């Protein structure tokens, strides 16, 4: 029996796929490579290039590989893009996600781990954010994750699909051979490090007038390796027959944009120029997790929680892989 990893050629998906393999868990990867990289998936892993909404393809994979569980990463995840192109996000993240769930149910799969997001909370009234915080997304990306969470509740009730929805805060960092490679790149840490390496002249700060200590947005950064471990613990949790859950994944500590830039300068030993621009549509001022439920339910505690470790691992990967996952 195997685990279907959708979006397994992407950032968090590829790291999780690698850890699953290293643990001896058979996997099969489905990714359309619109934003993932074939080189991020080991050549000895069964790989299918296609859309998660292709029910015939998913059904064929389930039958051929004896799929018993699915870890679903495949989604578009740019907040700004979602504001500009909401139809793209609702089609890709929601419509295709529903097709995937339907194919899984029809194929007898009843264990599902969902890559959700803190973007479902919107602008919370209280920080740190617990799972009981009211969800009011500020952008179509957040709504797309919210819609699938609601669909999962309905599929659980109607079809017995047991799930764990993992609400990430800000994924960051890298392994020795796997790191963050997006085109275009919108995440802060890789963009800061691109300036440090000389690839770009400056990093843009989207908003310097937020109600935070230094006026820049505050985020909770969690190492991609810790995220991958959480997915493996969630898989064990479901295999043990436990009930469906919504769980935050974060370190419980927030850092502002300026604090990230300052730490990156210390880690790299290089000056990093920044330019303040206007706020980006759909961005809340502060997102910091309460991860108490993850510790209690999954036994998960981040092991690579320091901002220095997160930035250093990303920096070393960037130096070793100047072209990301592409050759040359």
Order of alpha helices (4+ residues) and beta strands (2+ residues): beta-alpha-beta-beta-alpha-beta-alpha-alpha-alpha-beta-alpha-beta-beta-alpha-beta-beta-beta-alpha-beta-beta-alpha-beta-beta-alpha
